[in-house]
Amino acid sequence: MIDVRTIFTGQYEASLAMLDECIRRCPEQHWDGRVAKFTFWQIAYHTLGFTDLYLSPTEAAFQPRDLHPRGLREIYDDVPSRRFDQGELIGYAAICRDKAVETLATETPESLRGGSGFSWLPISRGELHIYNMRHIQHHAGQLGAYLRRVEPAWQDPNVLRWMKTGWR
């Protein structure tokens, strides 16, 4: 029998690995580059902040980290209270990966069928995990496309590897 927790873990890890690769390989001169409305680092921080939040059982259960000096406001506001550097966000990606593995290990068939834990997301907890992975992958694709536009070396399609499952 297929264990959906194993599948979700592999896909969280793959999504986060691709995001992590974009963060790691972003040249310093593009860290503050505009990707759309926001800078590269703001999008990376936003993605990781919501990943962290949605891996919590509920909004009330979320434990803000040092990266969130204003608590949840730091994640919800369009612009964080300070600029985050590359090393901090690489570390945050690893924290989110560990949290995904730990969270999914505790999920049960009943919890996955239950509510998301977030009033603005009237979906099951299982669907919340898919929603969260789609969000990570959306922004990893956005950051990868930006780097391909501004960095000649990134125009090689093998530079950002597609991860099938798991952390690299």
Residue, then its C-alpha position, 0 to 999 in steps of 0.5 A: m500500500i502506498d503511504v501518502r506521507t512518503i510521497f508528500t515528503g519526497q515532493y516537499e523535499a524536491s520543491l524545497a531543493m529547487l528553491d534552495e538551489c535558486i537561493r544558493r546560486c543567486p549572484e550577489q548582484h541579483w539578490d536585490g533584483r526585481v523579479a516582479k513586484f518584489t526583490f529576489w530575496q523577498i520572494a524567497y523569504h515569503t515562500l519559506g515563511f508561508t511554507d513554515l507557517y502551513l507546516s504548522p498545525t494551525e496559525a496559533a500553533f506557529q512558532p515564530r523564529d528569529l527570522h520573524p522579529r515581528g512574528l506572523r506580521e513579518i510573513y503576512d506583510d509584503v515587505p519584511s522588517r529587514r533585508f535577509d541575506q543569502g546564508e539566512l535563507i539557505g538556513y531557513a530552507a533547511i529548517c523548512r525541509d526538516k519541519a516538512v519531514e517531521t510534520l509529515a511523520t506525525e500526520t495520520p489518515e485522520s489528520l490528513r482528512g481533517g481541516s487545514g487548520f487555517s480559517w482562510l483555507p477551507i480545505s483538508r490538511g492533505e490538500l493543504h500540503i499539496y497547496n503548500m508544495r505548489h506555492i513553493q514550486h511556483h516561486a522556485g520557477q519564478l526565481g529560476a526564470y528570473l535567473r535565466r533572464v539575468e544570468p547567461a550561465w543560467q540559460d543552460p537548461n541543466v543549470l537548475r535541475w528538475m528534482k523528481t523526489g527528495w532532497r538532492 
